[in-house]
């Protein structure tokens, strides 16, 4: 696959739809081999490939940096977790898994309430959905939870006075991610794994038609 032809919008869409439940790559592989890209086109291709392949490692790296920055601010840690959760819910796979786990937990205490948390049925015309499948969490549109978690996290940021700290920590985490993705040499395993995941995603889309 030629990652140079992949636009930033395509990469963001792929990160939204791909499964994030896979475990992070081993540290021995994550810090294996680093080289300087020979040209700007090589750097552009390498950056997109590594961002896609090591996405879980980068996410955990940013969370770790934020955790270190807020060891003395418990409210800021909660705010950071809520912010990360509101961003993670934008991923379709994570939103579905989160909704399923919450519904399963509620079902143990109140089956009647869990029944009300089912998503509405999508009308089907000639064997196909009439519109693009909307994402629901506990029977409510996804944007409701994104707005709720974002509002609570913003309030906690204001109360803890840790907004400036999180900006510095987030900038450091993003800089470390950019440097690693720029100098980590993509290996053959990364390319084969990317092909396999993309094929599975395309196959699932065809099977839903």
C-alpha positions as CSV (number, residue, x, y, z in Angstrom):
1,X,0.0,0.0,0.0
2,X,1.3,3.5,-0.9
3,X,0.7,5.6,2.2
4,X,1.8,8.7,0.3
5,X,-1.6,8.6,-1.5
6,X,-3.5,8.4,1.8
7,X,-4.9,11.8,2.8
8,X,-5.2,13.0,6.4
9,X,-9.0,12.8,6.1
10,X,-8.7,9.1,5.0
11,X,-6.4,8.4,7.9
12,X,-8.8,10.0,10.4
13,X,-11.7,8.0,9.0
14,X,-9.7,4.8,9.2
15,X,-8.8,5.5,12.9
16,X,-12.5,6.2,13.6
17,X,-13.6,2.9,12.2
18,X,-10.8,0.5,13.0
19,X,-10.9,-1.7,16.1
20,X,-9.0,-0.2,19.0
21,X,-9.4,-3.2,21.3
22,X,-6.2,-4.8,20.0
23,X,-3.3,-4.9,22.5
24,X,-0.4,-2.4,22.0
25,X,2.7,-3.5,20.1
26,X,5.5,-5.0,22.2
27,X,8.1,-2.4,23.5
28,X,10.9,-4.4,21.9
29,X,9.2,-3.7,18.5
30,X,8.1,-0.2,19.4
31,X,11.7,0.8,20.1
32,X,13.3,-1.5,17.5
33,X,14.8,0.5,14.6
34,X,15.0,4.2,13.9
35,X,16.3,5.8,10.7
36,X,16.1,9.3,9.2
37,X,13.6,9.5,6.2
38,X,15.4,10.2,2.9
39,X,12.8,12.6,1.6
40,X,9.7,14.5,2.5
41,X,7.5,12.0,0.6
42,X,9.1,9.1,2.5
43,X,8.5,10.9,5.8
44,X,4.9,11.5,4.9
45,X,4.3,7.9,4.1
46,X,6.2,6.6,7.2
47,X,4.3,9.0,9.5
48,X,0.8,7.8,8.3
49,X,1.8,4.2,8.4
50,X,3.2,4.4,11.9
51,X,0.3,6.4,13.3
52,X,-2.1,3.7,12.0
53,X,0.0,0.7,13.1
54,X,1.1,2.0,16.6
55,X,-2.1,3.8,17.4
56,X,-2.7,2.0,20.7
57,X,0.9,2.6,21.8
58,X,0.6,6.3,21.0
59,X,-2.7,6.6,22.9
60,X,-1.2,4.9,26.0
61,X,1.9,7.1,25.7
62,X,-0.2,10.3,25.8
63,X,-2.3,8.9,28.7
64,X,0.9,8.0,30.6
65,X,2.3,11.5,30.1
66,X,-0.9,13.1,31.3
67,X,-1.0,10.8,34.4
68,X,2.6,11.9,35.3
69,X,1.6,15.6,34.9
70,X,-1.3,15.3,37.3
71,X,0.0,13.1,40.2
72,X,-0.7,16.0,42.6
73,X,-4.1,17.0,41.0
74,X,-6.7,14.2,41.4
75,X,-9.5,16.3,39.8
76,X,-7.3,16.9,36.8
77,X,-6.7,13.2,36.4
78,X,-10.5,12.6,36.4
79,X,-10.8,15.4,33.9
80,X,-8.2,13.9,31.6
81,X,-9.9,10.5,31.8
82,X,-13.2,12.0,30.8
83,X,-11.6,14.0,28.0
84,X,-9.9,10.8,26.7
85,X,-13.2,8.9,27.0
86,X,-15.1,11.6,25.1
87,X,-12.5,11.4,22.3
88,X,-12.4,7.6,22.3
89,X,-16.2,7.4,21.9
90,X,-15.8,9.1,18.5
91,X,-14.4,5.7,17.4
92,X,-17.2,3.5,16.1
93,X,-15.7,0.2,17.5
94,X,-15.0,1.7,21.0
95,X,-18.5,3.3,21.1
96,X,-20.2,-0.1,20.4
97,X,-18.0,-1.9,22.9
98,X,-18.6,0.8,25.6
99,X,-22.4,0.7,25.0
100,X,-22.5,-3.1,25.2
101,X,-20.5,-3.3,28.5
102,X,-22.7,-0.6,30.1
103,X,-25.9,-2.3,29.0
104,X,-24.6,-5.7,30.2
105,X,-23.8,-4.2,33.7
106,X,-27.2,-2.5,33.9
107,X,-28.9,-5.7,32.9
108,X,-27.6,-7.4,36.0
109,X,-29.4,-4.9,38.3
110,X,-32.4,-3.9,36.2
111,X,-33.4,-5.9,33.0
112,X,-36.3,-3.5,32.4
113,X,-34.0,-0.5,32.3
114,X,-31.5,-2.3,30.1
115,X,-34.3,-3.1,27.6
116,X,-34.9,0.7,27.3
117,X,-31.3,1.2,26.4
118,X,-31.5,-0.7,23.2
119,X,-30.8,1.4,20.0
120,X,-33.7,2.1,17.7
121,X,-34.1,-0.1,14.7
122,X,-32.8,1.1,11.3
123,X,-35.4,0.9,8.5
124,X,-34.4,-1.4,5.7
125,X,-35.3,-0.9,2.1
126,X,-34.8,-3.8,-0.4
127,X,-32.4,-5.6,2.0
128,X,-30.2,-2.5,2.6
129,X,-30.3,0.1,5.3
130,X,-32.1,3.3,4.2
131,X,-29.2,5.5,5.5
132,X,-25.8,5.3,7.0
133,X,-25.9,3.4,10.3
134,X,-26.0,5.9,13.2
135,X,-24.0,5.1,16.4
136,X,-26.1,4.8,19.6
137,X,-24.8,4.4,23.1
138,X,-27.3,3.0,25.6
139,X,-30.1,3.9,23.3
140,X,-29.1,7.5,22.9
141,X,-27.2,9.2,20.1
142,X,-23.4,9.2,20.5
143,X,-23.2,13.0,20.6
144,X,-25.2,13.1,23.8
145,X,-22.4,11.3,25.7
146,X,-19.7,13.2,23.9
147,X,-21.3,16.5,25.0
148,X,-21.9,15.2,28.6
149,X,-18.4,13.9,29.2
150,X,-16.8,17.0,27.6
151,X,-18.9,19.4,29.7
152,X,-18.0,17.6,32.9
153,X,-14.3,17.4,32.0
154,X,-14.3,21.1,31.2
155,X,-15.8,21.9,34.6
156,X,-13.2,19.8,36.3
157,X,-10.4,21.5,34.3
158,X,-11.7,24.8,35.5
159,X,-12.0,23.7,39.2
160,X,-8.6,22.0,39.3
161,X,-6.8,24.9,37.5
162,X,-4.9,22.3,35.5
163,X,-5.6,23.5,32.0
164,X,-2.2,25.0,31.4
165,X,-0.6,21.8,32.8
166,X,-2.5,19.6,30.5
167,X,-1.7,21.7,27.5
168,X,2.0,21.3,28.2
169,X,1.7,17.6,28.9
170,X,-0.4,17.1,25.8
171,X,2.1,19.0,23.7
172,X,4.9,16.9,25.0
173,X,3.0,13.6,24.4
174,X,2.1,14.7,20.8
175,X,5.7,15.8,20.2
176,X,7.0,12.4,21.4
177,X,4.4,10.7,19.1
178,X,5.4,12.8,16.1
179,X,9.1,12.1,16.6
180,X,8.6,8.3,17.0
181,X,6.3,8.1,14.0
182,X,8.8,10.1,11.9
183,X,11.9,8.1,12.7
184,X,10.6,4.5,13.4
185,X,11.3,2.5,10.3
186,X,8.1,0.6,9.2
187,X,8.9,-3.1,9.0
188,X,7.3,-5.8,6.8
189,X,5.2,-7.0,9.7
190,X,3.6,-3.6,10.0
191,X,2.7,-3.5,6.3
192,X,1.3,-7.0,6.3
193,X,-0.8,-6.4,9.5
194,X,-2.1,-3.2,7.9
195,X,-3.2,-5.0,4.8
196,X,-4.9,-7.7,6.8
197,X,-6.9,-5.3,9.0
198,X,-8.0,-3.2,5.9
199,X,-9.1,-6.4,4.2
200,X,-11.2,-7.4,7.2
201,X,-12.7,-4.0,7.4
202,X,-13.7,-4.0,3.7
203,X,-15.0,-7.6,3.9
204,X,-17.2,-6.6,6.9
205,X,-18.6,-3.7,4.9
206,X,-19.5,-5.9,2.0
207,X,-21.1,-8.6,4.3
208,X,-23.4,-5.9,5.8
209,X,-24.9,-5.1,2.4
